[in-house]
Amino acid sequence: EITWTNCRLKLSELKKWDNNPAEITKEAAGRLVECFNEFGQIETLAVDPENRLVDGHQRLDTWLAKYGDIEVDCRKASRLLTEKERQKIAVMLRSGAVGRYNWDVVSGCSSVG
């Protein structure tokens, strides 16, 4: 069983996962900065007990380049994860466990879509 606890870490304390399958475009990185500027940090970064990222690589890279070594909210796993668990979490969080948008509902928002 894995439990997750809240913590705050500086971006420099976070270590990247070498096999992270996620990628980001320059345009999407710009949207991350725009969102952070407007709303602050909404989503936490997920880390293991050794501060290796489980989720949040694109935010780490983008925020570090734009804001420097800021402190951010994280969720820390209670134990180390296997490579298979990391892969499953990465896929589920970004494609397998997300809803779809009803674009008719958000059509009034000019910067969405």
Stockholm file with secondary structure:
# STOCKHOLM 1.0

chainA/1-113         EITWTNCRLKLSELKKWDNNPAEITKEAAGRLVECFNEFGQIETLAVDPENRLVDGHQRLDTWLAKYGDIEVDCRKASRLLTEKERQKIAVMLRSGAVGRYNWDVVSGCSSVG
#=GR chainA/1-113 SS CCCEEEEEEEGGGCBCCTTCCCCCCHHHHHHHHHHHHHHCCCSCEEECTTCBEEECHHHHHHHHHHHCSCEEEEEEESSCCCHHHHHHHHHIIIIISCCCCCHHHHTTCTTCC
#=GC SS_cons         CCCEEEEEEEGGGCBCCTTCCCCCCHHHHHHHHHHHHHHCCCSCEEECTTCBEEECHHHHHHHHHHHCSCEEEEEEESSCCCHHHHHHHHHIIIIISCCCCCHHHHTTCTTCC
//
